[in-house]
Amino acid sequence: MTTIPSRARVVIIGGGIIGTSIAYHLGHLGWKDTVLIERDQLTSGTTWHAAGLMITFGSTSTTSTELRTYTRDLYANLEQETGLATGFKPVGFIELASDEGRLEEYRRVSAFNRYCGIDVQEISPSEVSALFPLAETNDVLSGFYVPTDGRVNPVDATMSMAAGARKQGVTIAQGVTVRSVNTRNGAVCSVTTDQGTIECEYVVNAAGMWARQLGEKSGVSIPLQAAEHYYLITEQMDGMDPTLPILEDPARFGYYREEVGGLMIGLFETVCAPWKVDGIPNDASFITLPPDWDRMSPYLETAMSRIPRSNETGIRTFFCGPESFTPDLQPIIGPAPEIRNYFVAAGLNSIGILSGGGLGRLVAHWIVDGDPGADVTAMHPDRLQPYQSNPEYRRTRTVESLGMVYQCHYPNRQLFSARDAKRSPLHDRLASHGAAFREASGWETPDWFAGPNQVADAGPLTWGRPSFWPQWQNEHRACREGSIVMDMSFMSKFRVKGQDAGRVLDHISGNTVDSESERITYTQWLSERGTLEADLTVTKLGDNDFLVVASDTAQRHVETHMTRHGADSRVSITDVTSAFAQINVQGPRSRELLQRITSADLSDVAFPFRTAREIDMGFARVLCTRITYVGELGYELFVPSEQAVHVYDLLTREGAHVGLVHAGLRSLASLRMEKGYRDYGHDIDNTDCPLEVGLGFALDFDKPNGFVGREALVARKALGPLTRRMVSVRLLDPQPLLHHAEIVCRDGIPVGYVRAASYGHTIGSAVGLAVISAGTEPLTATWIANGSWTIEVVDRHYEAEVSLRPFYDPSSSRVRG
Ligand SMILES: Cc1cc2nc3c(=O)[nH]c(=O)nc-3n(C[C@H](O)[C@H](O)[C@H](O)COP(=O)(O)OP(=O)(O)OC[C@H]3O[C@@H](n4cnc5c(N)ncnc54)[C@H](O)[C@@H]3O)c2cc1C
């Protein structure tokens, strides 16, 4: 037991790999006034029993890949600094592909990982056998080998980081339990422990699988859930050798490595078992759970069949321990929206060891600099919603989570559990029109339509053209040539009112949003560093009255951003997401259709682009905004939820006269991609400067009172021409598809990668948005024109066109038509 101080700048709760890594990195950043509080002993939660796989291969996200490579390098070198070895052994790692889907996935991943500096080699089955002779390789198509990956001892790595943290002056107190986190004026002020109170400025909840219930005490929602997680270790086995590489075979649910002369087989079963949904016992340490042999046997048999000799060897240990999983299999890292200076670092989904070093550094920088230094849109706590903490939700979703780790990550894959959590008012109407629903932040939203009275069947998952290609193409074309109706009720909507509403919104918006009434404005919100916080529209409805509309995943981020900037102002912010359905009517015949059901004059003169006005539609009053996210003449209708069905029925009845087509998210993606419209969290993120990602046109540098982030952008401009930019890319060959993370080459040299992509049914090829770099040269249209461009898709380079302007209607004449 250590005596705890009465004051500290930062209190970290939890001495697993994550909390300890944060302590280590805060110490290195000079924040020595940090205390780590551990209830029992360091590593006594989940960390002590981890298998210690240290793998950098496998992700197509730069953030995740950088976290992994940094972690590996840290574990490799830490002993020199702390005197304590981490047990890191670079024995190598092999991922097996034994079906075509995984082969394609790993080839795509390999190309991206190589671009990120990882030495991934595709090897033949006989080379796999040479490296891991006990493996059966008859059915193997290829192996993907990273010689510099390996294994680490999770306890030793934690202890080494703890030693490093102590050297920097950080206090580590074991045998102390945090009972509550206390707040004053909406911000953290202290923690109460079983041995007294510590006044503090920041708290990091790194309490592993206890993080949810600890957060709940302070009203912070952290929807993670522990699940059973298994490995076994055989008796000594001839041929096992500590220098053997780690082998992973997701198709057979298993990973394999040497352990004290025996074989360790770890399992990721497809249907898994949540543990203690009602709450993790507060006094449980070094937990081992009774294994459920009956449930696990089929998975185990399949996994053991990869190493046939394991069937002839006795089992020394059959281990089951709990690990935390999250609703979307991404960690929960960053500031909680509920309380200022309350950070969460939990929910590691079985990769806490291999990403722990990098995550510790990221969180430490986020606290010290206010900037995580990486794209955190996929891990930010505010992407998740409070209902996901419900016991029933966690119990239902977690059954699927663990198994998702080893699924082939086909581009159309959907989570099937915990569905139907949210339905738009139009749900039943859309279902009867043959909607194939997908989940958008819990909302069941049509992806594409099979047609009236048809049951949508997406067919087998594939990297190629999905079975619903013709329907998708039809919806896309209908939008370009006629009119479509699209339910986008999942969009987040806020009514912002009050004497200071215009001033606050204008201050945080890069564009001028407080101009004349009845006007919708596309804008970004920025950090003080001039990087993106949000991408949205602000509509001025009248004096002191605004509507803010952002994407579904941005709901809590946008609300927190406004609330904090408007804290001392006369402004009220109301989330009206559920109060209004959003029905988009788009396409060259959209005006003709709407004009049939409203007495309002929708002519271009009376209702020009960017107009927002309440109009009549049958018995309903509807806020009609003339705006588009697909690049056509179009309208977004905000309809009181209870009148949504009425308006929809009018639209579809009158739509019969103009050939109205139902369209889903699939065509939204392809339409907006042809037009080069950005999507925050997909192709743009919190690390991006709006100038670099082509959003400079939406900034008003001449606003009398400036805007948050303006000075940083002015400084950026002063540095000279941009050398890194977002561009539209398309393949010249109409056949291959782009999904994400494909490498873009200029004159054969990699210069960037595709951040998001779709298929341009109008331009006739795959199309995407990529960020590319010209090194030290100005990245101009001339520089682009002087290069010869290819994109690497599964080991082949395809000729490509690259442009600073969108491929579809670059002058936007159709939008204003
Ligand atoms: C069988 C198995 C194999 C695994 N293999 C791997 C692998 O090979 N590679 C990999 O990367 N990951 C692996 N993992 C996952 C990895 O173990 C976890 O992701 C990681 O250990 C999580 O670390 P943590 O710091 O978040 O949580 P923990 O290690 O659980 O730490 C949280 C700490 O918080 C403390 N605490 C809780 N409440 C309080 C409180 N109120 N006050 C004070 N302290 C508190 C707990 O005592 C605990 O020590 C595996 C997991 C399992 C179960």
The ligand as an ORCA input file, in Angstrom:
! r2SCAN-3c Opt
* xyz 0 1
  C      -7.330    -14.637    -22.707
  C      -6.895    -13.289    -23.165
  C      -5.830    -13.172    -24.056
  C      -5.434    -11.922    -24.514
  N      -4.396    -11.815    -25.386
  C      -3.998    -10.623    -25.844
  C      -2.899    -10.498    -26.739
  O      -2.289    -11.484    -27.089
  N      -2.544     -9.260    -27.192
  C      -3.236     -8.162    -26.814
  O      -2.915     -7.060    -27.279
  N      -4.270     -8.244    -25.943
  C      -4.660     -9.435    -25.446
  N      -5.697     -9.523    -24.572
  C      -6.399     -8.307    -24.193
  C      -5.648     -7.532    -23.113
  O      -5.373     -8.374    -22.051
  C      -6.503     -6.358    -22.646
  O      -6.959     -5.602    -23.733
  C      -5.724     -5.439    -21.733
  O      -5.095     -6.160    -20.722
  C      -6.640     -4.401    -21.123
  O      -5.878     -3.600    -20.285
  P      -6.541     -2.496    -19.355
  O      -5.453     -1.737    -18.746
  O      -7.566     -1.757    -20.149
  O      -7.394     -3.319    -18.280
  P      -6.968     -4.091    -16.970
  O      -5.725     -4.841    -17.150
  O      -8.143     -4.861    -16.527
  O      -6.660     -2.941    -15.945
  C      -7.687     -2.219    -15.271
  C      -7.257     -2.054    -13.823
  O      -8.150     -1.173    -13.177
  C      -8.207     -1.540    -11.821
  N      -9.407     -0.935    -11.238
  C     -10.689     -1.183    -11.573
  N     -11.511     -0.430    -10.824
  C     -10.743      0.331    -10.028
  C     -11.017      1.305     -9.030
  N     -12.268      1.658     -8.729
  N      -9.984      1.874     -8.371
  C      -8.700      1.534     -8.670
  N      -8.386      0.607     -9.611
  C      -9.384      0.014    -10.271
  C      -8.249     -3.050    -11.884
  O      -7.847     -3.641    -10.681
  C      -7.315     -3.348    -13.046
  O      -6.003     -3.683    -12.611
  C      -6.111    -10.756    -24.077
  C      -7.160    -10.876    -23.164
  C      -7.557    -12.122    -22.700
  C      -8.662    -12.206    -21.716
*
